[in-house]
Amino acid sequence: MTPRADEPPRRGRDPRRGAPRVPRVPEDRDEDRQRRGGIGAARAYTPRGRTVAERLAEGGERSRTTADRPDRPDRAAEGDRRSRAAEGDRRGRAEGDRRGRAAESDRRGRASERPRIPKPRLPEPRILRRPPPRKRNTPPPPLANGVRRLRLSTLAALVAFVAIGIRLVVLQAGESKQEEKELLHQRNNRLTTVVLPAARGSIVDRTGAALAQSVEARYIYADPTQIKDAPAVAARLSPLLGVPLSKLTPLIARHKHSNGEWSQFEYLARDVDLPTAAKIAAMKITGIGQGRDEKRDEPGADLAANLIGFTGYDHKGLEGIEARFDSVLRGTDGSNVYETGNPDTSGGKLDKPIPGGYHRETPARPGTTVQLTIDRDLQYEVQQSLKNHLEKVHAVKGAAVVLDTRTGEVLAQASFPGYNAAEPEGSTEADRSDVASNQPYDPGSIHKAITIGAALQEGVITPQSSITVGPALRVGGVLFPDDHPQKSGTKLTIPGVMALSSDVGTIRIADQLGKNKLYEYQQKFGLGKATGEGMPAEASGALLPPDEWSGSAYGSVPIGYSVDATLIQMAAAYNAIANNGTYVQPHLIKDTIGPDGKVTPGPAAQTHPVLTPEVAAEMRTILQAPVDVEGATGTRAKVPNYLVAGKTGTASKLVDGQYTSYNSGSFIGMAPADHPRFVIGVYADVPSGSGGQVAAPAFSDMMSTTLWHYQVPPSTTPPPTFKIHP
């Protein structure tokens, strides 16, 4: 129902009876609602800002006025009408306010008469927000051109690469030398390198038994950046390590390398045994550490020591096989490089590996094992026999060699006096020398087998030939007498010349052969150059070329003077006779065995013909005469139940170009003579005595042991019968 125009609006009236009482909201709060746009304000006001009651009152007044005066068109009347309506509206509002104040006064009076009811808390009005305008259904923008986009991407990539390249050039070449040096200094100063020693390869005999090997030990090192009192630490370690203070203190004291970097690792000692290393570890000295190392061990002490040699402080081979094959045995050390704190700023406190920092470990590669042709058991027997016999004759030095006739392998090679390879410090150079390979001497009468073999091969003589001899022969103004003097005009058979070791008979045979042919066969038998058996510093010996022969050389050279040869050279020459006339290079190296177990055979032995098999067989028969003929020079070389062929040799010792009273006595032979298996040579440097006296007995003992060791059956061929005189 439309309210009357003169009726005040109902806002502010007291509620009707029966209606619930709602506390009146203060006007200021009501105004606040209207300002914030609450739902009540939206309902109470029209878009033009007037109340609904005002619009209705205005409408009712307008309708009554229009009905009363429908034909009044003038604007003044319309203005009067509107003024009266506004005045009524104002009066209505004033009456409403009056009644509201009266109602409020009445309410307060009643409230003072009854208990105060707490005012309920009205909820905050919700804020109405205009919903966002709807989006128009506009079509999506067109896609970019693919070719253009590809070109732009390519251009951007090229620009990025050019920028990176320019930066790299700047880093590589644009930085100053000082900056590069500083960067390098910082990097190196934070990296610590620890050497990982490579295990040295072993030296084993033909059966794999160790002759020299590496065993576990420790190396002791120092980090000078962590040591505060270097002299005190050196004083504590010196007695245990056996290193003098003068050498130990500079290593421990804080110092820089030549490149200006602080030293953070210095070896103090190597080959330290485990008990000593444990004592040092128990000291708990800051900056002193230890690592796994190896120590060279020679189980046999002096067994084959002159062959094996020894290593130095840094495990480098110094003599013998250790030196000759050092690059093979040594292996390749590894390294452990890791990043640490800066000792310059931390005083060593941060000098520890940084977790997650730079770390690179290069494993060490172990060395290769060298397998020799030596038989350890036979070596021991030969070495002991040589020592026993040479000590009896007061020899200064001596040697013995055992060769396998068929292969040229050296089964034993011993030297006298020898030394302990595990403790080489107390030995002399002469003690450590391998006499068989690097001590040339005048071979003497054992050279006569070369002269007579060449004459047989050239057809100058036959086994049945006879040679006229006498008590002595003067050649080039030098007298060459026989040790078994014969009357002038006496004839000797070829076996007789060999059995009695006639110098006169041998010189006469060499005259028929000629010096050029003799020189040629000396070379064929392997004289004048090193055999290449595998020993370092092997002597080559010396031959006198024919154009350098003096008058006396026609007498001295055929009987083994004016000739320098080693025992291994002469043994190889006799082995050619034993091997049916074919020279086989003697050799010590059988195989090399890599860390992975791969076996590589040693170099093949070189061979070449010297004599025909028939001449070689004739020579083997002739060489039995010195052993079998009664009164011959080599009867002490006999081996029971075996045929032995060989020759003695005796020559005055040459010192500084002058012959002395000392003799070089030797014997070289083969057995069984009918089918030779082994050639053994023995040499001794003695104050007095012939080869038959000082070397032949040792040969007999060694050959008997060798034949028994390899289970060679006794000879079944009857010994030949010799005629000394035709």
Phi, psi and omega in degrees: 000132183286128181292156178284158184291326182271003180273129180291152178298155184280353178296130176092353178289162173289147179294151180290161179293144182084344178276147180293145179278125177243125180303139180285132178282132179305151184296321180297325179288325178294319177297323179296322177299316180298319180297320183279357175078040180290172182294326177297317178298321179296324180282325186281337186239145176273170178300340182269000174093009179250159180283163178296319180299320179296319180294318180295315179300318179296321180294317180296317179297320181295322183291320179291319180296321181291323180291325180288319183229076183289341187254019182270104186264346189289149184285336180292320177295320178298322179292322178296319179300315182293325179293318179294322178296322180290323179294318176297323179295320180293319178296318178300318180293322179294319178295320178298320180293320180298311181297324179296320180291323178295317179298321181294321179293319178297319181296321181291325178294317178292324180295327179288341182273337181239168181302145183287125179265128181297140182287124178293149181266115182283147177292151178296136179294145177282146182266125178271128178244141179293127179299147180298149180294147179292141178282140178285147179282072180273145180291145179298153179293153180291146178296151179289163179290124183296320180296317180296318180297320178297320179295318179296319178297317179297317179297319179296319179296318179297319179297320179296317180295320178298319179297317178296317180298318178297320180294320178297318178299319179297317181293322184281317188241340185277337180289150180285159179299325180294320179294318178299317180296322180293318178297317179296322178297314180298319180294311182295327182289344180256358181252133177246132180245125177245125180283133176256102185298140177274140178292130180283141179294158181270163171244119185236162178275187185295338179265357182096000179289137185287130171258328175208133183210167179256135178241161183295136177211195179224149169250142180253131182228167180229145169251096186302336181290344182255356183263126183269318183239086184298314180300321181292319179294318179298322180295328180283327185272332186305313180296327182283322183272343183072024180251129182297152180300324182298334179265328186282319185299313179299330179289325184277327183296149180296126182205168181248154174282176181295337179275004178089001180270147178292134178286128179241003179206124177219128174291132174257323179197150175234170182061030180281127181291161187297318179299318179295320179297324179294322178296319180292320179297325181293338179290334179053054179273124179296129180094353178250124180226178179212157179218168181292133181221185178228155179231134181286129183234130176248097186303328183270004181059264182269003181293117180056026183299323181291340175272313187290315185080204182204171180248163180265192183301325182264018179066024176266134181296133182250328181214164175065206179300326178302323179277318183297322183243034182300318181295332179279317183285330193292322185077188182236122179294147174261186180209153176233108182250125180217158183270137180231175173293168182276111180291341180293325184258339183258354182066023179092350183292329180261011182281063180229156177301134180274120178301128181080358178281186181296134179208129177219124180240125177252111184297147176284145178255117182298157179284173181267142177277137178253122179258123181269165175278354182296139171261114187302316182294317179292323178302317180298315182295316180295318181296317179293319179296317179299314181299314183297315183288319183286331175293328179294325183261011177057043180290145175281318177203167181187175182202162176214143181225136175239122181246143169278118187301320187284324187251342185080006179291139177273111182273334177203144178209105187244151177231152177236133015272340180085177181199172179266113182294337179285339179224070185285349186299326183272008182258163176257168179298323178295324178295323186275350184291140173272098188299324185295332186248338184233017176238085179289154180207169174285114185293337180070220192290344177293344176288342183296335177294328178290317181297312183289323177298320178295320180294321177295317182294325180275357178077013179292324178225170174230168178300340182264359181293158176232149184236134177279129183233179177202188182292332182195167180216129179262125181228122178061031179084004180245134181271129178243098181271164175265145175289334173245079187298139179243156178293152180300136181087359179289140178255142176234143173287170178296315174299328179293318177302320181286319184294319182267001179051055184284118175291320183296315180295321181291321179296321180294324178293320180295328177298321179289326181286319182096148185292325181294318179292321178298317179297321179298317182284332173301317179291321178298325179282000173096012179275157176089356176211153181295145181288333183075032181293339178127355179274142177287154177057035177291134181282144180268347185073189181205141175241151179265111180300149183304326183285355178252008181289134171269183179297320182283343180297334178294340178260326186277319185296314183300333183259014171094014171258165185059025177227130174252128179210153176264166180296322180293327177293316182290324177295321178294326177295317178291330178294331176297322177292319180291331184264040176058035173090001181257126177283132176239126180298125176289145182209148182257338186265119179268306182211167165236139184240116182286171179300333180272006179087001180289129182261125178244117180298149177291171180303139180293141180291135178280141181227154173198150181285145177238310179235159172286157179303326180293315179293322178298319178295320178297320179294322180296325178290315180299322183287352175281341182297316180300338182265322189266329184289133180294133180086001179285174187281340188242027184295337180283358180267003182299147175236120182306134175073007179227145173277132182237134175239132182184179183214142175273161176211138179219130179215143177293143183286128180262119179232121180052042177079004181236135177282139183245182179284346178287148181243150168256105181256137183211161173212132176232129181210176182222154178201153343298141187297328181285329176218080188298137174248328184221148171241130180234133176239138180230134180227142179216136175259108189234156177296326179201161179115150181265173178297324178294335182269322187257334185252325183299317179298321178295322177300313181303315180296314182293318181293321177299316179295318182295315179297320179290321182298321181261012174054048178277126182293151180297162179290140177252347179281132179292147180295145179290161177254128185248147171248126180281321179246140180291000000 
